Amino acid sequence: MATIVVNSGAFFNRLREGKTFSVGNLEKFAAWFRVPANWPDRTIPQDAAAALISIGRPPLPASTMPHPYRTSDALVDCNRAAVFQSKAAR
């Protein structure tokens, strides 16, 4: 998940080692966790919902599926297959 959200597979290992993280990364994780489609059974657990509310980022309604994560090669939309762009089209 860390690779998807902050492009760093070592993110959680770094936290275990006592490293810090930026507010920007916190915002990225909050945005990802707010989308029901990112959870098993497309349902946000009550504890996770309470944590999101506590930081001022309440869960989004289930009808809000497309999320804003973009890479240079793909736009991720929870209801569609990824759409890849050729490098020549950019």
Beta strands, then each sheet from edge to edge (+ up, - down):
strand 1: 74-75
strand 2: 83-84
sheet 1: 1+ 2-
end
